[in-house]
Amino acid sequence: MSHNFSQENNKTARVRSLFVAALVLACAFGTVTLAAAQVTPPPVPDTIAVPAGNSAYLVGHAFGSQGYTCLPTSTGGAAWNPTARPEATLFADLFGVQFQIITHFQSINESPNPGIVPPLGGNATWQSSLDSSRVWAVRVNGINAGSDPASCPNSGSIPCLLLQSVGNKKGPTGGNLLFKTTFIQRLNTAGGAVPTSVCTVGQTQLQPYTADYYFFRADQQ
Protein backbone atom coordinates (compact mmCIF):
# COMPACT_ATOMS: atom_id res chain seq x y z
CA MET A 1 0.00 0.00 0.00
CA SER A 2 2.80 2.39 0.94
CA HIS A 3 4.55 1.48 -2.32
CA ASN A 4 1.49 2.52 -4.35
CA PHE A 5 1.19 5.70 -2.32
CA SER A 6 4.82 6.52 -3.06
CA GLN A 7 4.26 5.92 -6.76
CA GLU A 8 1.28 8.27 -6.74
CA ASN A 9 3.36 10.93 -5.01
CA ASN A 10 6.09 10.55 -7.63
CA LYS A 11 3.55 10.86 -10.43
CA THR A 12 2.04 13.94 -8.83
CA ALA A 13 5.47 15.52 -8.47
CA ARG A 14 6.28 14.83 -12.13
CA VAL A 15 2.95 16.33 -13.24
CA ARG A 16 3.59 19.41 -11.14
CA SER A 17 7.11 19.77 -12.59
CA LEU A 18 5.77 19.51 -16.13
CA PHE A 19 3.06 22.04 -15.32
CA VAL A 20 5.59 24.51 -13.91
CA ALA A 21 7.87 24.02 -16.94
CA ALA A 22 4.94 24.61 -19.31
CA LEU A 23 3.92 27.71 -17.35
CA VAL A 24 7.44 29.12 -17.47
CA LEU A 25 7.64 28.43 -21.21
CA ALA A 26 4.28 30.10 -21.81
CA CYS A 27 5.37 33.11 -19.79
CA ALA A 28 8.60 33.25 -21.75
CA PHE A 29 6.74 33.31 -25.07
CA GLY A 30 4.43 35.98 -23.69
CA THR A 31 7.36 38.04 -22.49
CA VAL A 32 9.10 37.78 -25.87
CA THR A 33 5.89 38.75 -27.68
CA LEU A 34 5.29 41.68 -25.35
CA ALA A 35 8.91 42.79 -25.63
CA ALA A 36 8.57 43.11 -29.41
CA ALA A 37 6.98 46.53 -28.98
CA GLN A 38 9.37 47.61 -26.21
CA VAL A 39 12.86 46.86 -27.53
CA THR A 40 14.79 50.10 -27.98
CA PRO A 41 18.45 49.74 -28.99
CA PRO A 42 20.85 52.53 -28.04
CA PRO A 43 21.75 55.07 -30.73
CA VAL A 44 24.63 53.84 -32.88
CA PRO A 45 27.03 55.36 -35.43
CA ASP A 46 25.93 55.18 -39.06
CA THR A 47 28.63 52.54 -39.59
CA ILE A 48 26.58 49.90 -37.77
CA ALA A 49 23.08 51.37 -38.17
CA VAL A 50 20.33 49.05 -39.41
CA PRO A 51 18.78 50.21 -42.70
CA ALA A 52 15.44 52.01 -42.53
CA GLY A 53 12.43 49.72 -42.78
CA ASN A 54 13.60 47.36 -40.05
CA SER A 55 12.74 47.49 -36.36
CA ALA A 56 14.16 45.79 -33.28
CA TYR A 57 11.85 43.17 -31.80
CA LEU A 58 14.06 41.13 -29.45
CA VAL A 59 17.19 41.54 -27.33
CA GLY A 60 19.33 38.87 -25.71
CA HIS A 61 22.04 39.43 -23.11
CA ALA A 62 24.91 37.14 -24.08
CA PHE A 63 27.52 35.33 -22.00
CA GLY A 64 30.09 33.49 -24.09
CA SER A 65 33.65 33.12 -25.31
CA GLN A 66 35.85 33.94 -28.29
CA GLY A 67 38.45 31.34 -29.25
CA TYR A 68 42.05 32.14 -30.20
CA THR A 69 44.92 29.99 -31.47
CA CYS A 70 48.59 30.88 -31.41
CA LEU A 71 49.95 30.80 -34.98
CA PRO A 72 53.37 31.52 -36.49
CA THR A 73 53.96 34.98 -37.93
CA SER A 74 55.82 35.96 -41.10
CA THR A 75 58.69 37.28 -38.97
CA GLY A 76 59.30 33.96 -37.26
CA GLY A 77 57.43 34.77 -34.08
CA ALA A 78 54.01 33.72 -32.84
CA ALA A 79 50.77 35.61 -32.24
CA TRP A 80 47.19 35.01 -31.17
CA ASN A 81 44.61 34.75 -33.97
CA PRO A 82 40.82 34.34 -33.78
CA THR A 83 40.14 30.88 -35.20
CA ALA A 84 36.45 30.37 -34.46
CA ARG A 85 33.22 32.32 -34.21
CA PRO A 86 32.14 33.36 -30.72
CA GLU A 87 29.90 30.94 -28.87
CA ALA A 88 27.37 32.25 -26.38
CA THR A 89 24.10 31.77 -24.58
CA LEU A 90 21.60 34.63 -24.71
CA PHE A 91 19.21 35.43 -21.87
CA ALA A 92 16.16 37.62 -21.31
CA ASP A 93 14.87 38.97 -18.00
CA LEU A 94 11.79 37.04 -16.87
CA PHE A 95 10.33 38.29 -13.60
CA GLY A 96 13.80 39.29 -12.46
CA VAL A 97 15.31 35.94 -13.44
CA GLN A 98 17.64 35.32 -16.39
CA PHE A 99 15.84 32.96 -18.78
CA GLN A 100 17.71 31.35 -21.70
CA ILE A 101 16.20 32.29 -25.07
CA ILE A 102 18.90 31.75 -27.73
CA THR A 103 22.19 29.92 -28.32
CA HIS A 104 24.88 31.39 -30.58
CA PHE A 105 27.39 29.19 -32.41
CA GLN A 106 28.68 28.29 -35.88
CA SER A 107 26.82 25.88 -38.15
CA ILE A 108 26.11 25.01 -41.78
CA ASN A 109 23.56 27.36 -43.33
CA GLU A 110 20.72 24.92 -44.05
CA SER A 111 18.37 27.50 -45.59
CA PRO A 112 20.38 30.16 -47.47
CA ASN A 113 18.66 33.25 -48.81
CA PRO A 114 18.28 33.47 -52.61
CA GLY A 115 21.64 34.11 -54.27
CA ILE A 116 23.63 33.11 -51.19
CA VAL A 117 26.21 30.34 -51.53
CA PRO A 118 26.85 29.17 -47.96
CA PRO A 119 30.51 28.58 -47.03
CA LEU A 120 31.54 25.04 -46.17
CA GLY A 121 32.84 26.32 -42.85
CA GLY A 122 29.39 27.50 -41.85
CA ASN A 123 27.97 30.83 -40.74
CA ALA A 124 27.42 32.48 -37.40
CA THR A 125 24.16 31.04 -36.11
CA TRP A 126 21.52 32.01 -33.58
CA GLN A 127 18.99 29.33 -32.58
CA SER A 128 15.93 29.94 -30.45
CA SER A 129 15.87 27.90 -27.26
CA LEU A 130 12.07 28.23 -27.30
CA ASP A 131 11.11 26.98 -30.76
CA SER A 132 14.42 26.00 -32.46
CA SER A 133 14.02 28.54 -35.28
CA ARG A 134 17.34 29.81 -36.65
CA VAL A 135 18.99 32.75 -38.34
CA TRP A 136 22.40 32.69 -40.02
CA ALA A 137 24.17 36.03 -40.45
CA VAL A 138 27.38 37.62 -41.71
CA ARG A 139 29.20 40.75 -40.68
CA VAL A 140 28.35 43.91 -42.60
CA ASN A 141 30.44 46.36 -40.60
CA GLY A 142 31.85 47.02 -37.15
CA ILE A 143 33.27 49.65 -34.82
CA ASN A 144 36.06 49.35 -32.27
CA ALA A 145 35.03 48.87 -28.67
CA GLY A 146 35.33 52.12 -26.76
CA SER A 147 34.69 54.25 -29.83
CA ASP A 148 31.03 55.06 -29.04
CA PRO A 149 29.91 55.74 -25.46
CA ALA A 150 26.25 54.98 -26.14
CA SER A 151 26.51 51.63 -27.91
CA CYS A 152 30.08 50.32 -27.56
CA PRO A 153 31.73 51.92 -24.53
CA ASN A 154 34.13 49.26 -23.25
CA SER A 155 37.65 49.67 -24.59
CA GLY A 156 39.75 46.54 -24.97
CA SER A 157 36.78 44.36 -25.94
CA ILE A 158 35.67 42.67 -29.15
CA PRO A 159 34.13 45.01 -31.73
CA CYS A 160 30.48 45.95 -31.92
CA LEU A 161 28.91 44.72 -35.14
CA LEU A 162 26.12 45.01 -37.66
CA LEU A 163 25.24 41.62 -39.13
CA GLN A 164 22.81 40.73 -41.92
CA SER A 165 20.79 37.57 -42.32
CA VAL A 166 21.94 35.17 -45.03
CA GLY A 167 19.51 32.42 -44.07
CA ASN A 168 16.50 31.73 -41.87
CA LYS A 169 14.71 28.54 -40.89
CA LYS A 170 11.57 27.75 -38.91
CA GLY A 171 11.70 25.29 -36.05
CA PRO A 172 10.60 21.66 -36.57
CA THR A 173 7.07 22.48 -35.35
CA GLY A 174 6.81 25.75 -37.27
CA GLY A 175 8.28 28.09 -34.66
CA ASN A 176 9.35 31.41 -36.13
CA LEU A 177 10.90 33.54 -33.38
CA LEU A 178 14.05 34.07 -35.49
CA PHE A 179 12.61 33.12 -38.87
CA LYS A 180 12.00 36.72 -39.98
CA THR A 181 15.17 38.24 -38.58
CA THR A 182 16.81 40.55 -41.12
CA PHE A 183 19.64 42.19 -39.14
CA ILE A 184 21.44 41.72 -35.83
CA GLN A 185 23.43 44.27 -33.85
CA ARG A 186 26.07 43.16 -31.34
CA LEU A 187 26.43 46.03 -28.88
CA ASN A 188 27.82 46.79 -25.40
CA THR A 189 30.58 44.22 -25.76
CA ALA A 190 32.80 43.55 -22.75
CA GLY A 191 35.80 41.23 -22.92
CA GLY A 192 36.64 38.70 -25.62
CA ALA A 193 39.59 40.63 -27.06
CA VAL A 194 42.86 39.10 -28.28
CA PRO A 195 44.94 37.79 -25.35
CA THR A 196 47.92 39.94 -24.43
CA SER A 197 50.03 37.06 -23.14
CA VAL A 198 53.02 35.59 -24.97
CA CYS A 199 52.01 32.35 -26.68
CA THR A 200 53.46 29.15 -28.10
CA VAL A 201 52.45 27.98 -31.60
CA GLY A 202 49.49 25.63 -31.35
CA GLN A 203 48.30 26.94 -28.00
CA THR A 204 44.58 27.80 -27.72
CA GLN A 205 42.70 30.07 -25.37
CA LEU A 206 39.08 31.10 -24.78
CA GLN A 207 38.40 34.72 -23.89
CA PRO A 208 35.10 35.30 -22.05
CA TYR A 209 32.83 38.10 -23.23
CA THR A 210 29.39 39.57 -22.71
CA ALA A 211 27.29 41.57 -25.17
CA ASP A 212 23.77 42.61 -26.07
CA TYR A 213 22.37 41.17 -29.31
CA TYR A 214 19.47 43.11 -30.87
CA PHE A 215 17.36 41.32 -33.47
CA PHE A 216 15.55 43.23 -36.22
CA ARG A 217 12.84 42.31 -38.73
CA ALA A 218 11.24 44.12 -41.68
CA ASP A 219 8.49 46.51 -40.61
CA GLN A 220 5.86 45.02 -42.92
CA GLN A 221 6.29 41.63 -41.22
N, C-alpha and C positions, 0 to 999 in steps of 0.2 A: 504494500500500500504506500509506504514511504517512498519507494522507488518510483512509482507512478506519479506521486505528488512532486517529486524532484524533477521528473521529466516535464511535467506541466509548467513548473516554474521556469525551467530552461527555455521552453517554447515561448512562454510569455515574455521573457527577457529578450529573446531574439526578435519577437514581433515588435516590442517597444524600440529596440535598437534600429530596426528597419524603418519604423515610423519616424523616429527622430532624424535618421539620415535623409529620408524623403522630404521631411519638413525643411531641413537645412538646405537641401538642393532646391526646393521650390522657392525658398526665401532668396537664395542666391540668384536664381533666374529673375525673380522679381526685382532684386536690387540692381542687377545688370540692366534690365529693361528700363527701370526708373532712372538710372544713371545716364541713359542715352541722351536725355534732355538737359543734363546738368554738368557734363564734362566740359571744362573750360581750360584748354592748355594755356601756358604762359605765352606772352608775346615772344616771337623769335625773329632773328635776322632773316632778311629775304633769302639768304643762302639756303636755309632749311625750311622755308615756309611751304605749306601745302597749297597747291593751286586752288584758286577760287572754284566753288562748286562742290567742295568736299567739306564735311563737318565731322568733328570728333564725336564719337559715340561711346567710347570705352577707354579706361585707363587701367593699367596694371603696374604695380610697384614691384620691381624685379630684384631678386637676390641671385647672383650667379657668379660665374668665373670666366676669365679669358685665358686661353692656353698659349704658352710660348715654348719654343724649342731653341736651344742654342745651336747656331749653325756657323760654319766657317765663313770668314769674310775674304774679300779679294786681296786684302793686305796681309793675309796669313794669320789673322787673329780670329776671334770668335765673338758673336753678338746674339742677343735675344731677338727672335723673330716670331710674330704671331703666326701660328700654324693651324689654327682651327677657329671656327666661328664661336662667339660666346655661347654658353649654355646657361639657362636661368629658369627660375620658377617665378611666375608673376602672381601677385596677390591683390585682392580688393578688400576694403574694409567692410565687414558685415557685423553690424551691431557691436562695433568696437573690437572685433576679432579679425585677424588676418585670414582670409579664406582663399585658397588656391583657385585660380580661374584659368591659367594658361601655362603651358610649358614652351620653352624656347630652345631650339636645337638646330642641327643641320640635317636635312634629309633630301631624298630625291623628289623633285617636283613632279608629282603624279598627275597634275591637272594644269599644264601650262596655258597661259593666255594665248590667244591667236597670234601667230608670228614669233612666239618665244621658243627658242631651242634650249631646253634645260641642260645645264652642264652636268657631266657625269659625276662630278664631285658633290652635286646637290646644291641647294639654296638654303639660306637662312629661313627657318620655319617657326611658325607660332601655331600651336594646337590647343584648342579649347579643352580644358579639363571637364567642362560641363556637358558638351555634346560632340566632342572629337572633330569638329570642323577645323579646317586649316587655312592658313594663308602663307604663301612663299613670297619673299620680297628681296629686292636688291638695293644696294646703296645708290642714291641719286646724288647726294652731296653731304658735307659735314662741316662742322666748325670745331675748333680746338676748345677743349675744356678750359674754363676760366676766361673765355673771350666774351661771354655775354652774361651779365649778372642776373638777368631774369630767367633764362632758360638753361644756362650751362655754366654755373658759377664756380665749379670746383676744379681749380688748377691741378695738373698732375694726374688727371683721370683720362679714361678713354673718351674719344670725341663724342659729341652729340650729332645725331644723324637724321636725315630725311631718307626714308626708304619707300619704294614703290612696289606694289603687288605685281608679281609675274605669274601668279597662279593661285587659285582658290578651289577649295573642295568642301562639300557638305559632309557632315558626319554620317556614319552608317545608317542612322535612323532618320536622316534628313535635317539634322541640326545645322543651323546657319549663323551662329554667333560671329564667326570670322569669314563667312563665305562671301560677304559683300565688301570686305575691307579693300580699300584702294591705296591708302598710304599709311605709313607708320612713322611717328617721330620718337626717337630715343633722346630723352632730355634728362637734365639733372643728374648726370652721371657722377659717380663717386668711386674711385679706385679703378682697378683693371688695367692700369697703364703698364708699359714695358718695365720689367724688373731693372733695377739699377745695380744689381750685384754682378760681379765677375762670374762668367760661366764657362763650363767645359763643353765642347762639342758633343751633341747628343743628349745633353741634359734637358729636362722638361720642367716646367713650373706653371702652376695655376695661380692667377691673380684674381682675388675676389673683387666684385664690383656690385654696386646697386645703381638703379636707374628707374626712370618713369617712362613707360611705353604708352603712347597715345595712338589709338586706332581711329582711322577716318573712313568714311564711306561717302559715296556720291549723294548729293542732296535729294535727288529725285527718287532714291531708293529708301 
